[in-house]
Amino acid sequence: MTLTPKPESPAATQSWLQRHQRLSTILLALAIFLLLLIVPPFISISRYKNHITQLVSATLGRPVHLSSVELRLLPRPGFVLSDLTVDEDPAYGYEPVLHASTVVAYVRLWSLWRGELSLDKISVDEASLNLVRSANGHWNVDSLFRTTSPSTSSSAAPDKQPLPYLEASNSRINLKSGAEKLPYSLTSTDASLWQDDGAWHVRLRGQPVRTDLSLNAADTGTVRLEATLHPATERNQMPLHQSQIHLDLDWSEAQLGQLTRLILGSDEDWRGALTGELHLDGTVAAAKVTTRLRATGVHRIEFQPASPLDFDATCSFLYHSANNETGRTIENIACNSPIGQGHARLTGNLPSAPAQPNLTLELDRIPAQAPIDLLRTLRGNLDQDLSAEGAFSGKMTYAPAEVVPAPARHTAHAKKSTRPAPAFNPLTGLFTAEDVKISGEGISTPIDISKISLEPAPSEPNQPPALAAAISIPAGVEAPLAVNARLMQSGFAVAIHGSASLPRLRELASIAGIAQSAALSQLTGDPAVLDLRIEGPWLANSTSQSATSPTPDDSAKKLTGTIAFRNAVWKPSFLASPVEITTATLHLEDGQHRWDPVVFTYGPAGTPVKGTATLSQPAVCTAAVVCTPHFTLHFASLDAAELQSALLGAASLDGKDKGTLLTTLLDRFRSNSAPNWPTLQGNIQADGFKAGIFTFSAASADLHIESSTADITAFTAHIFGGQLHGTGSLTIPAKQDGKPAYTLDATFAGISPKELAPLIGEKWSGGPISGSGTLMLTGFTAAELTSTAKGALNFDWRNGTIAQPGTVPALSNFTRWSGAAKIEKSALTLGENKISHGARPVAVEGALTFGADPKFELTTPRR
């Protein structure tokens, strides 16, 4: 028997009871905690899987599939669903509307006391959700918003579960239009959806991406959405597009380069930060909308301008939709934007068809610099240092006439009018700017334009409305250039007529971003005559740029027309002497820049070389378009001695003077001298070409020039009644004291012995001579070329006669003479050969010595 001591006082007794009560509470809580921690794994709820599946399916209004269910008691009772898939309504497609590997569904505790089981909250992580919009404008989530709390509707179906609080973290939202999956998605998305006092609340935050491109998601910005939907109490089953909506949407921290890739699919090379806001009150079918678009630091990737194109535009309007493509209207448009020290305002309406839009644009002191900055940002080819002074002001309205049916004529003898009705122009108004001054680092003197007017262009059949401008630009001559521009919604067209001095022409071409403007810096002379047209879209189709790819402007802009030059001097860096141009016309057409014709003179004043030339090159160079310039040179007559004199100079024919024109010209080939010759391909023709004792007719050679070599890919000529065909090359050594090396490989046929023999003091006759040969030479002058000549010759002569055969009687009359010869040491020496004469063939020895007085000798070989 154990005796418990009795407390000595009531206070001690009360203290003992309190301690005992706290201990009991702690032990009870610990026991419950252990039960919650230990018991759930031993409780199997797999038999309730179908019931839970039906519960989630009734809650979401879609068929649901899951692989397993686990019970979770802490921190609050719920179920962990694995591999959850929510089927789609067949009206919107067959791809699941939602898939998540793990879902936690929390139970409404108060429903358990009533003997029911309903869900209070569904939480998903790393889920994939498909939002689908059908052709009639409905969304696949309409059914979720048709679910309302039982307390708000007594007519709700008894098996319809109230929608719990839905939340998703680090998930993905895909957009679909019908069965077509769009390339746009939201990733890293946190979203929630809940109902409060009969109103639906949506909160979302995510990063937009494009699934068919690799984007830097951090630079596409962040999309945030807050929305409240108030279904009408009398229509609990109403679709989403009839709900009252208050929506706040903003897209912030978007980098323009990644944003254009996201929206357009390609980087337009714009840089800067963009933030957009949209606020909507009403329904999807009828709403009041206000927007704000802010941009800072806008510029092209090629340069950072002193004043970036920044803007802050706000708009408000009323939107109405009849759930079809032709029933949408936008009313009471009011858009405002400060631009520099000025202001722009757009007002009007955009009704649905067949009604016509009505818009008014007002400009108040808009800086003339603004359109230059805009065009430079859109197209990227204008001079970055270009600046303008002046301001535009005015008002213009677009109001197409309504189509009214003509009244029926009931008079039997009514005559039809043959006079066409005057064309109605929907554009009215005027924009003007006075005393505009354009300057820049590349402009020697500012361009002063007294007035620029933008007014509606005359209407043209089947053409959209346009603005027209007529501008007179001083161009360094007495009469200014006449510039007429037509500005349309899709692009622009500019016509230029008149004369311009070459310095001013270079400046205008440079600031306009014409790729070949640098070539004009090599020209001096009389003013040029221009007849040009430039047209293209406002936005060029660009790709990433490189040194070999075109700029966006070059790939989309079309430049056509002609520029005529007279009495000009062309001094390219790869020629040793300037070229005097009598006349030259540059044709810009069919994607080519073609000089045709060019009448030129090259060389010293006493012995110049005169001819005509053409030169063509693609206007735009890409990897798929070979940009090697193609040239032709034509000479009525060409004398090698005159050419040599023009190239070498009359006092330098021995080749010792390394300061001659030819040595300077060939130095342009050398890899260690700058600049090298450009890559060229072309053809040289001469009606008559005289080279010493040889006279060629109809001579032609195809050349390919690159770096330090010039390949003669084919040459032909007529000589001695026959034809000459072959190939050759010219190689310039890298050393400064090296000499050019030539190679020739040719065949000849039909050579008349009667025409050939007088050159070596002989009298020959008979059939034609044919053969082939190779030759290698080095040097500048004829003496150097003769002394270094090496090669081989094969010939065949049938039924020939040599009038003075010397010691070889067989040559007086033979049926065939064939053989080979070697060229070296300034002579051609016969090798193995055979003369068919009589019953037995014979051979001869001999040589042809080169020189001013060539000597030809033949002898019978010694036994």
C-alpha atoms as one frame of an Amber mdcrd trajectory, in Angstrom:
protein
   0.000   0.000   0.000   1.349   3.364  -1.082   0.481   6.490   0.756   0.387
   9.752  -1.140   1.337  12.699   0.937  -1.408  15.186   1.269  -0.608  18.745
   0.299  -0.080  20.930   3.236  -2.120  23.876   1.893  -4.831  24.744  -0.740
  -2.337  26.851  -2.739   0.041  23.958  -3.040  -2.842  21.741  -4.103  -3.887
  24.143  -6.881  -0.293  24.413  -8.198  -0.014  20.654  -8.272  -3.245  20.324
 -10.260  -2.118  22.919 -12.850   1.162  21.125 -13.413  -0.632  17.860 -13.798
  -3.086  19.372 -16.317  -0.307  20.876 -18.476   1.541  17.557 -18.456  -1.586
  15.734 -19.524  -2.183  18.226 -22.369   1.389  17.873 -23.621   1.203  14.083
 -23.483  -2.131  14.114 -25.363  -0.765  16.452 -28.073   2.336  14.277 -28.388
   0.196  11.171 -28.715  -1.960  12.808 -31.420   1.149  13.985 -33.274   2.623
  10.471 -33.159  -0.647   9.032 -34.379  -0.740  11.528 -37.298   2.860  10.748
 -38.112   2.753   6.963 -37.753  -0.776   5.915 -38.609  -1.274   7.404 -42.198
   1.241   5.054 -43.873  -0.680   2.110 -42.453  -4.034   3.431 -43.669  -4.814
   2.278 -47.207  -7.108   4.592 -49.153  -6.551   2.928 -52.504 -10.104   1.606
 -52.297 -11.258   5.247 -52.188  -9.268   6.120 -55.348 -12.321   5.995 -57.618
 -14.325   8.099 -55.176 -11.564  10.714 -54.967 -11.190  10.685 -58.766 -14.915
  11.320 -59.150 -14.694  14.066 -56.545 -11.899  15.911 -58.407 -13.653  15.329
 -61.745 -16.899  16.826 -60.415 -14.955  19.763 -58.998 -13.150  20.601 -62.266
 -15.981  19.625 -64.592 -13.722  17.350 -66.659 -12.867  13.631 -66.699  -9.845
  13.066 -64.461  -7.245  10.280 -64.383  -4.625   9.669 -61.715  -2.237   6.865
 -60.856  -2.225   6.878 -57.034  -3.613   8.631 -53.954  -1.937   9.190 -50.592
  -3.383  10.586 -47.405  -1.761  13.619 -45.796  -2.825  14.844 -42.354  -0.211
  17.543 -41.727  -0.189  20.478 -41.830  -3.850  19.971 -42.768  -5.836  16.993
 -44.030  -5.625  16.334 -47.743  -4.726  13.972 -50.540  -1.540  13.754 -52.630
  -2.521  12.814 -56.190   0.158  11.433 -58.503   0.248  11.795 -62.270  -2.972
  13.788 -62.590  -4.435  14.242 -66.089  -7.551  16.322 -66.796  -9.216  15.505
 -70.116 -10.289  18.194 -72.558 -13.786  18.918 -73.763 -13.951  17.375 -77.297
 -15.257  20.737 -78.557 -11.786  22.182 -77.884  -9.605  19.231 -78.913  -8.286
  15.994 -77.515  -5.049  17.063 -75.839  -5.368  17.054 -71.998  -6.221  20.460
 -70.584  -3.994  19.881 -67.540  -1.243  17.488 -66.558   0.733  17.496 -63.311
   3.008  14.924 -61.749   2.011  15.838 -58.193  -1.141  17.552 -56.930  -2.160
  18.255 -53.337  -5.928  18.448 -52.728  -6.913  19.773 -49.294 -10.241  18.724
 -47.710 -12.897  21.111 -46.376 -12.996  20.208 -42.689 -16.523  21.435 -42.149
 -17.787  19.081 -44.894 -16.571  16.094 -42.851 -18.856  17.001 -39.970 -21.809
  16.714 -42.330 -20.681  13.316 -43.541 -19.582  14.688 -46.927 -16.205  15.064
 -48.601 -15.387  18.200 -50.620 -12.157  19.941 -51.570 -11.100  23.310 -50.253
  -7.857  23.866 -52.152  -5.991  22.238 -55.061  -2.293  23.031 -55.390  -0.130
  21.951 -58.358   3.552  22.415 -59.069   5.341  22.218 -62.444   2.064  21.590
 -64.240   1.234  22.064 -67.932  -2.039  23.836 -68.758  -3.547  24.328 -72.234
  -5.721  27.411 -72.806  -7.834  26.937 -75.953  -9.918  29.509 -77.772 -12.516
  28.133 -80.176 -13.590  29.691 -83.452 -16.746  31.144 -81.837 -14.678  33.014
 -79.237 -15.253  30.707 -76.258 -12.493  29.373 -74.004 -12.064  25.887 -72.663
 -12.053  27.208 -69.082 -15.614  28.500 -69.381 -16.887  25.489 -67.463 -14.769
  26.393 -64.431 -16.451  29.783 -64.137 -19.914  28.256 -64.432 -19.327  26.569
 -61.088 -20.675  28.633 -58.199 -20.987  28.194 -54.481 -24.146  26.397 -53.299
 -24.850  29.388 -51.135 -25.206  31.665 -54.130 -27.570  29.470 -56.107 -30.302
  27.174 -54.910 -30.724  25.702 -58.359 -27.228  24.258 -58.590 -27.066  20.620
 -59.516 -26.691  18.366 -56.497 -23.645  16.548 -57.940 -21.853  19.763 -58.886
 -18.969  20.486 -56.520 -18.019  24.074 -55.658 -14.707  25.046 -57.217 -11.932
  25.066 -54.614  -9.084  27.535 -54.388  -6.765  26.669 -57.290  -3.104  27.569
 -57.298  -0.145  26.659 -59.511   3.535  27.340 -59.072   6.462  27.072 -61.488
   4.082  25.867 -64.178   3.611  26.303 -67.930   0.611  27.731 -69.785   0.296
  26.904 -73.505  -1.991  28.764 -75.913  -4.044  27.076 -78.624  -6.392  28.329
 -81.304  -8.768  25.457 -81.862  -6.697  22.349 -82.553  -3.639  24.422 -83.556
  -1.024  24.900 -80.884   0.412  28.412 -80.989   4.157  28.918 -80.440   3.549
  31.185 -77.445   3.680  30.035 -73.810   4.100  31.350 -70.281   6.774  29.622
 -68.226   7.802  29.837 -64.551   4.185  30.777 -63.979   2.588  31.310 -60.571
  -1.182  31.531 -60.818  -4.208  31.320 -58.545  -7.981  31.234 -59.048 -10.599
  31.557 -56.316 -14.173  32.656 -55.651 -15.193  35.254 -53.116 -18.792  36.404
 -52.555 -19.821  35.115 -55.968 -16.961  36.869 -57.807 -14.026  35.086 -59.401
 -10.504  36.311 -58.841  -7.504  35.476 -61.039  -3.900  36.294 -60.275  -1.018
  35.341 -62.583   2.671  36.021 -63.027   4.883  34.428 -65.705   7.548  34.852
 -68.355   6.488  34.699 -72.032   8.485  32.442 -74.364   8.271  31.172 -77.919
   8.470  27.408 -78.287   9.951  27.395 -81.801  12.873  29.689 -80.898  15.605
  29.739 -78.307  15.040  32.898 -76.266  16.614  34.419 -73.203  13.531  34.225
 -70.979  14.897  36.835 -68.591  14.837  39.416 -71.411  11.270  38.768 -72.595
   9.936  40.492 -69.506   7.369  39.527 -66.905   3.609  39.390 -67.456   1.385
  40.133 -64.463  -2.386  39.855 -64.465  -5.018  40.677 -61.850  -8.643  40.053
 -62.834 -12.035  39.935 -61.160 -15.079  38.372 -62.862 -18.629  39.037 -61.653
 -21.121  36.554 -63.139 -24.685  37.814 -63.421 -26.740  36.337 -60.576 -29.629
  35.427 -62.856 -27.406  33.333 -65.155 -25.179  31.075 -63.114 -24.279  29.026
 -66.160 -23.203  32.018 -68.280 -20.001  31.666 -70.377 -16.853  33.636 -69.651
 -17.315  36.209 -72.424 -20.560  37.441 -70.791 -19.046  38.012 -67.337 -18.336
  41.441 -65.949 -14.569  41.807 -65.832 -12.114  44.132 -64.202  -8.647  43.347
 -65.526  -5.224  44.849 -64.923  -2.410  43.563 -67.117   1.158  44.777 -67.336
   4.177  43.519 -69.263   7.393  44.942 -67.823  11.168  44.654 -68.178  10.944
  43.477 -71.792  14.081  43.908 -73.904  13.139  44.954 -77.444  15.503  42.542
 -79.197  14.038  39.474 -77.481  10.549  40.945 -77.692  10.701  41.242 -81.490
  11.985  37.664 -81.691   9.073  36.578 -79.512   6.391  38.387 -81.535   7.828
  38.506 -85.074  10.056  35.434 -84.981  13.249  37.376 -85.781  15.457  39.934
 -84.088  14.874  43.331 -85.720  18.061  44.610 -84.039  16.177  47.037 -81.801
  17.408  47.618 -78.277  15.804  49.284 -75.301  13.295  48.574 -72.542   9.520
  48.392 -73.009   6.681  48.384 -70.488   3.027  48.038 -71.396  -0.137  48.340
 -69.315  -3.757  47.470 -70.077  -6.814  48.079 -67.930 -10.234  46.708 -68.899
 -13.662  47.187 -67.330 -16.740  45.543 -68.775 -17.136  42.248 -70.582 -15.171
  40.526 -73.279 -17.936  41.619 -75.640 -18.136  45.258 -74.459 -15.463  46.961
 -72.419 -13.743  50.230 -71.687 -10.023  49.863 -72.269  -7.119  52.111 -71.300
  -3.519  51.382 -72.256  -0.107  52.852 -71.668   3.085  52.048 -73.567   6.455
  53.317 -72.356   9.821  52.834 -74.038  13.252  53.976 -72.884  16.664  53.801
 -74.519  15.290  52.689 -77.901  17.997  52.394 -80.560  19.427  49.997 -83.091
  22.141  47.543 -82.163  24.627  49.220 -84.528  24.904  52.451 -82.576  23.929
  54.313 -79.429  22.452  57.689 -80.479  22.872  60.830 -78.434  19.085  61.021
 -77.984  17.361  57.589 -78.009  13.831  57.258 -79.339  11.816  57.307 -76.082
   8.048  57.705 -75.803   5.177  57.408 -73.343   1.840  56.926 -75.101  -1.581
  56.495 -73.490  -4.801  55.411 -75.193  -8.415  54.879 -74.167 -11.308  53.473
 -76.187 -14.547  51.493 -76.010 -14.415  47.974 -77.430 -17.400  45.987 -78.720
 -17.367  42.482 -80.135 -20.087  40.334 -81.675 -17.955  37.174 -81.369 -16.962
  37.168 -85.013 -14.186  38.637 -87.068 -16.334  41.303 -88.755 -18.343  42.437
 -85.734 -15.626  44.167 -83.751 -15.721  47.920 -83.211 -13.458  50.381 -81.406
 -15.045  53.683 -80.478 -13.999  56.964 -78.880 -10.304  56.442 -79.482  -8.173
  59.016 -77.665  -4.403  58.500 -77.823  -1.860  61.037 -76.606   1.923  61.058
 -76.606   4.457  63.802 -75.868   7.305  63.837 -78.401  10.207  66.098 -77.525
   8.781  69.555 -76.885   5.705  68.731 -78.967   2.612  66.596 -78.726   0.721
  64.081 -80.910  -2.965  63.174 -80.535  -5.019  60.520 -82.346  -8.810  60.391
 -82.122 -11.575  58.594 -83.983 -13.509  55.339 -84.390 -12.932  51.952 -85.996
 -16.382  50.545 -86.740 -17.085  47.055 -88.028 -17.563  46.382 -91.738 -19.040
  47.650 -93.944 -18.729  50.945 -92.096 -15.499  52.875 -92.659 -13.010  54.074
 -90.014 -12.691  57.729 -89.091  -9.392  58.902 -87.606  -7.802  62.297 -86.951
  -4.121  62.893 -86.189  -2.962  66.215 -84.773   0.703  67.222 -84.513   1.809
  70.181 -82.441   5.481  71.205 -82.750   6.792  67.664 -83.312  10.607  67.965
 -83.733  11.902  67.319 -87.252  14.465  65.076 -85.545  11.682  62.653 -84.536
  10.963  61.186 -88.027  14.723  60.852 -88.628  15.123  58.958 -85.338  12.109
  56.789 -86.158  13.315  55.934 -89.660  16.838  55.299 -88.398  15.464  52.946
 -85.727  13.158  51.090 -88.118  15.609  50.661 -90.983  19.021  51.164 -89.384
  20.792  52.610 -92.422  20.691  56.359 -91.863  23.785  58.185 -90.679  23.801
  58.021 -86.878  25.185  61.574 -86.676  22.346  63.015 -88.757  20.356  65.717
 -86.972  17.581  68.094 -87.978  16.217  71.405 -86.736  12.620  72.496 -87.185
   9.179  71.207 -86.153   6.066  69.702 -87.781   2.552  70.881 -87.012  -0.819
  70.290 -88.576  -3.905  68.126 -88.662  -5.034  65.318 -90.970  -8.242  63.288
 -91.066  -8.973  59.914 -92.631 -12.698  59.638 -93.442 -13.644  57.351 -96.359
 -16.934  58.085 -98.058 -19.789  55.718 -97.320 -20.886  53.623-100.309 -24.362
  54.792-101.326 -26.213  52.872-104.092 -27.002  54.995-107.126 -30.738  55.656
-107.621 -32.405  53.573-110.319 -33.143  55.339-113.609 -36.698  54.831-114.867
 -36.463  57.034-117.948 -36.352  54.912-121.061 -34.182  57.373-122.945 -31.810
  58.204-120.133 -28.229  58.445-121.355 -25.243  57.122-119.457 -22.644  59.712
-118.557 -19.262  59.087-120.175 -17.440  61.440-117.813 -15.737  59.504-114.969
 -16.705  60.494-111.466 -14.005  62.436-109.646 -11.884  60.277-107.379 -12.694
  60.762-103.713  -9.727  61.130-101.394 -10.419  59.930 -97.842  -7.428  61.915
 -96.537  -7.731  65.628 -95.865  -5.464  68.038 -94.040  -1.847  69.168 -94.029
   1.387  68.796 -92.058   4.091  71.429 -92.544   7.594  72.251 -91.313   9.529
  75.389 -92.243  13.215  76.296 -92.155  14.398  72.735 -91.704  18.162  72.386
 -91.416  19.824  68.975 -91.701  23.399  68.572 -90.503  25.783  65.860 -89.456
  29.398  64.811 -89.274  29.318  63.554 -92.866  27.812  66.786 -94.286  30.286
  69.542 -95.162  27.629  72.289 -95.123  24.120  71.954 -93.632  21.252  71.210
 -95.985  18.717  74.036 -95.755  15.147  73.199 -96.770  12.819  76.182 -96.708
   9.601  74.160 -96.364   8.387  70.572 -96.152   4.696  69.883 -96.709   2.942
  66.561 -96.234  -0.452  66.464 -97.850  -2.783  63.780 -99.231  -1.530  62.311
-102.486  -3.927  62.150-105.444  -6.032  59.009-105.258  -5.054  56.132-107.515
  -7.306  53.201-108.491  -6.879  50.124-106.276  -4.229  51.903-104.198  -4.409
  52.760-100.485  -4.354  56.406 -99.375  -0.923  58.010 -99.184   0.854  61.224
 -98.259   2.866  63.197-100.805   5.788  65.550-100.285   7.739  67.686-102.773
  11.134  68.863-101.471  13.883  70.905-103.118  17.335  69.989-101.818  20.402
  72.126-102.614  22.979  69.830-104.195  25.975  72.008-105.029  24.706  73.184
-108.423  22.515  76.059-109.532  19.242  74.108-109.680  18.308  72.041-106.576
  17.449  68.369-106.659  13.738  67.690-106.984  12.638  65.030-104.468   9.067
  63.726-104.623   8.030  61.278-101.901   4.955  59.105-101.523   4.411  57.729
 -98.012   1.995  54.815 -97.656   0.949  52.605 -94.772   3.055  49.714 -96.064
   6.131  51.661 -97.170   7.520  54.571 -99.132   8.497  55.583-102.675  10.878
  58.463-103.405  11.715  59.870-106.864  14.858  62.013-107.331  15.549  64.070
-110.443  18.173  66.681-111.262  21.898  67.361-111.034  24.252  67.191-108.054
  27.909  67.910-107.560  29.932  64.781-106.830  30.910  65.880-103.276  27.264
  66.591-102.369  26.133  63.395-104.093  28.529  61.389-101.920  27.125  63.027
 -98.788  23.504  62.430 -99.769  24.202  58.794-100.646  26.023  58.266 -97.354
  23.319  59.715 -95.109  20.662  57.766 -97.060  22.498  54.535 -96.263  23.199
  53.492 -99.863  25.718  50.650 -99.610  27.786  51.701-102.637  28.176  55.333
-101.548  31.858  54.707-100.694  32.655  54.095-104.380  31.650  57.686-105.163
  34.568  58.951-103.062  36.893  57.714-105.829  35.234  59.950-108.441  35.869
  63.610-109.251  34.560  65.645-112.155  31.511  67.410-113.516  28.120  67.219
-111.721  26.178  63.987-112.159  22.659  63.755-113.561  20.263  61.699-111.424
  17.061  59.895-112.350  16.396  57.607-109.365  13.555  55.911-107.530  13.829
  54.400-104.043  11.018  52.325-102.569  10.605  49.811 -99.806   8.693  48.868
 -96.642   9.027  50.709 -93.365  10.126  47.533 -91.644  12.824  45.575 -93.431
  12.962  41.767 -93.292  16.157  41.395 -91.411  18.292  38.618 -90.116  21.339
  38.738 -88.026  23.937  40.863 -89.688  27.548  40.114 -90.350  30.310  41.443
 -92.496  29.113  39.375 -95.444  25.369  39.581 -94.987  23.228  42.499 -96.123
  21.896  45.123 -93.796  18.135  45.028 -93.254  17.738  48.096 -95.466  19.673
  46.620 -98.386  17.668  43.396 -98.271  14.281  45.161 -98.562  14.905  48.513
-100.248  14.650  48.741-104.034  16.800  51.360-105.771  16.294  51.832-109.509
  17.240  54.420-112.123  20.409  55.897-113.606  23.254  58.236-112.661  25.163
  59.756-115.595  28.740  61.041-115.258  30.788  63.155-117.687  34.417  64.251
-117.738  35.181  62.399-114.522  38.355  60.935-113.078  38.240  57.595-111.267
  41.062  56.751-108.871  40.460  53.352-107.265  42.911  52.185-104.631  43.914
  49.070-106.581  45.046  50.934-109.737  48.387  52.706-110.021  47.079  55.530
-112.204  43.714  57.315-112.468  41.236  56.456-115.203  39.866  59.352-117.209
  36.183  58.807-117.973  34.639  60.634-120.892  31.130  59.326-120.211  29.747
  56.693-117.872  26.228  55.665-116.879  25.385  53.710-113.744  22.222  51.632
-114.135  20.453  50.453-110.978  17.957  47.771-111.929  16.991  44.112-111.450
  19.086  43.840-108.297  22.253  44.823-110.193  24.537  47.852-110.272  25.710
  48.053-113.867  28.107  50.578-115.407  27.313  50.560-119.103  28.894  52.033
-121.116  32.107  53.520-119.735  34.291  55.346-122.285  37.744  55.658-120.711
  41.398  56.547-121.236  44.183  55.002-119.145  47.883  55.709-119.084  50.266
  58.622-119.778  49.005  61.526-121.837  51.371  60.756-124.706  50.541  57.066
-125.117  47.186  56.357-123.479  45.095  53.224-123.911  41.539  53.958-124.981
  38.542  51.671-124.829  35.059  51.020-123.517  34.090  48.974-120.499  31.174
  47.621-118.509  31.065  46.562-114.866  28.207  44.860-113.035  27.706  43.592
-109.497  24.708  42.431-107.419  23.270  45.212-105.293  22.944  42.893-102.286
  25.538  40.314-101.300  24.484  37.233 -99.342  25.824  33.740 -98.859  23.556
  32.582-101.702  24.507  35.429-104.081  28.071  35.565-105.419  29.175  39.188
-105.372  32.201  38.974-107.653  32.103  42.013-109.981  31.973  41.151-113.678
  33.673  43.412-116.205  34.185  43.665-119.953  36.882  45.649-121.747  36.727
  46.322-125.466  39.410  47.848-127.675  38.979  48.599-131.348  42.721  48.160
-131.795  45.440  47.464-129.283  49.184  47.609-129.824  51.383  45.748-127.350
  54.153  48.321-127.806  51.777  51.168-127.012  50.377  49.206-124.083  53.893
  48.526-122.846  54.794  52.173-123.216  51.652  53.192-121.366  52.402  50.788
-118.558  56.177  51.086-118.374  56.899  54.533-119.754  59.016  55.250-122.832
  62.273  55.550-120.857  61.872  52.339-118.871  61.628  49.622-121.462  64.573
  47.736-119.969  62.511  46.975-116.861  65.212  48.228-114.468  63.194  51.160
-113.239  61.027  49.723-110.481  59.016  52.926-110.247  57.226  52.348-113.536
  53.479  52.193-113.805  53.456  48.435-114.367  55.559  47.673-111.300  53.334
  49.916-109.214  50.278  48.281-110.736  51.520  44.766-110.000  52.429  45.732
-106.459  48.693  45.929-105.843  48.619  42.148-106.244  51.158  41.425-103.540
  49.745  40.027-100.317  51.934  42.289 -98.170  50.900  45.486 -99.915  47.596
  47.185 -99.244  45.150  47.336-100.729  45.162  44.141-102.810  43.287  43.796
-106.015  39.622  42.985-105.541  38.206  39.713-106.819  37.163  40.329-110.426
  35.859  38.247-113.280  35.443  39.372-116.832  36.369  39.401-120.482  38.820
  41.444-122.560  38.260  41.835-126.321  40.305  43.482-129.045  39.206  43.679
-132.667  42.879  43.907-133.578  45.862  43.168-131.344  49.438  43.718-132.521
  52.256  42.122-130.542  55.574  42.777-132.281  55.600  40.868-135.552  52.338
  39.073-134.689  48.924  40.531-135.496  45.867  38.903-133.939  42.267  39.565
-134.874  39.072  38.967-132.874  41.156  38.350-129.754  39.236  37.535-126.577
  40.268  36.388-123.094  38.238  35.449-120.006  39.954  36.435-116.760  39.493
  35.696-113.067  41.515  37.980-110.798  41.907  37.205-107.116  44.518  38.327
-104.609  47.928  37.772-106.267  46.856  35.739-109.313  45.097  36.390-112.587
  43.848  33.274-114.342  43.105  33.333-118.063  40.382  30.708-118.043  40.060
  30.829-121.846  41.471  32.842-124.721  40.859  32.728-128.468  42.323  34.627
-131.413  42.669  34.442-135.191  46.196  34.523-136.650  47.825  33.378-139.904
  44.479  32.219-141.234  43.949  29.850-138.300  42.728  29.880-134.744  44.444
  29.857-131.371  42.786  28.526-128.182  44.174  28.122-124.697  44.435  29.056
-121.051  47.011  30.859-118.949  47.834  32.551-115.686  49.755  35.448-114.171
  51.279  35.063-110.705  52.789  37.877-108.665  55.378  36.775-106.078  55.085
  38.019-102.520  58.554  39.575-102.563  58.728  43.214-103.569  61.647  42.573
-105.970  59.964  39.578-107.591  58.851  39.544-111.202  55.557  38.420-112.637
  55.416  34.849-113.962  53.253  33.810-116.900  52.091  30.384-118.063  50.355
  29.569-121.340  48.811  26.330-122.546  47.437  26.555-126.098  46.356  24.655
-129.176  46.373  25.959-132.733  44.750  24.760-135.947  44.353  25.899-139.529
  47.591  27.947-139.558  48.479  28.909-143.128  52.183  28.193-143.854  52.100
  30.801-146.592  51.177  33.558-144.053  53.492  32.279-141.307  56.718  31.837
-143.347  57.447  35.552-144.150  57.934  36.260-140.426  61.121  34.143-140.480
  62.226  34.984-144.015  60.969  31.767-145.626  58.603  30.766-148.423  56.246
  27.971-147.448  53.064  26.571-148.930  50.776  23.575-148.511  48.159  22.357
-146.103  47.374  23.891-142.675  49.570  23.483-139.607  48.119  22.370-136.251
  49.530  21.523-132.858  49.785  22.454-129.188  52.295  23.865-126.757  53.117
  25.143-123.313  55.146  28.178-122.371  56.425  29.752-119.126  57.896  33.261
-118.970  59.070  35.705-116.295  59.752  39.434-116.398  58.485  42.841-117.378
  59.953  43.592-120.834  60.182  41.695-124.108  63.888  41.019-123.550  63.207
  39.491-120.108  60.322  37.435-121.415  62.363  36.096-124.361  65.350  35.121
-122.252  63.270  33.337-119.603  60.908  31.556-121.996  60.696  27.781-121.458
  58.250  25.334-122.939  57.433  22.633-125.427  55.748  22.517-128.835  54.098
  19.724-130.795  53.183  20.286-134.447  51.713  18.489-137.440  52.000  19.767
-141.048  50.525  17.849-143.987  51.269  18.188-147.739  53.724  20.992-147.315
  56.463  22.587-149.405  59.500  24.659-148.399  60.817  26.589-151.373  64.431
  26.649-150.158  64.871  23.474-148.094  68.616  23.921-147.755  70.344  20.615
-147.122  67.071  18.737-146.602  65.628  17.805-150.011  62.749  15.955-148.387
  61.239  19.271-147.305  60.762  20.445-150.883  57.639  18.364-151.112  56.402
  16.140-148.239  53.158  14.478-147.321  53.507  14.968-143.552  55.918  16.550
-141.089  55.222  16.015-137.372  57.349  16.289-134.321  58.181  18.148-131.111
  60.350  21.100-130.173  61.764  22.585-126.986  61.782  26.285-126.116  64.634
  27.622-123.987  67.620  29.971-124.163  65.827  32.339-126.559  65.377  29.633
-129.157  63.043  26.917-130.363  65.001  23.686-130.991  63.637  20.723-132.910
  63.494  17.447-131.055  62.239  14.101-132.339  60.421  14.607-135.632  59.529
  12.701-138.788  59.132  13.757-142.430  57.125  11.468-144.672  58.642  11.657
-148.162  58.860   8.740-150.569  59.212   5.212-149.254  61.190   5.947-146.090
  60.619   8.735-143.515  63.512  10.996-142.548  64.257  13.357-139.659  65.904
  16.773-139.529  67.656  18.986-136.986  67.187  22.708-136.659  66.360  25.725
-134.545  64.576  29.046-134.642  66.457  31.780-132.817  64.282  34.579-131.339
  65.244  38.191-131.734  64.656  41.308-133.761  65.833  39.333-136.859  64.771
  35.716-136.206  66.963  33.032-137.820  65.669  29.637-138.975  68.057  26.756
-139.852  67.435  23.096-140.818  70.017  20.339-141.407  70.071  16.601-141.930
  71.184  14.840-138.741  74.607  13.233-138.702  74.842   9.455-138.779
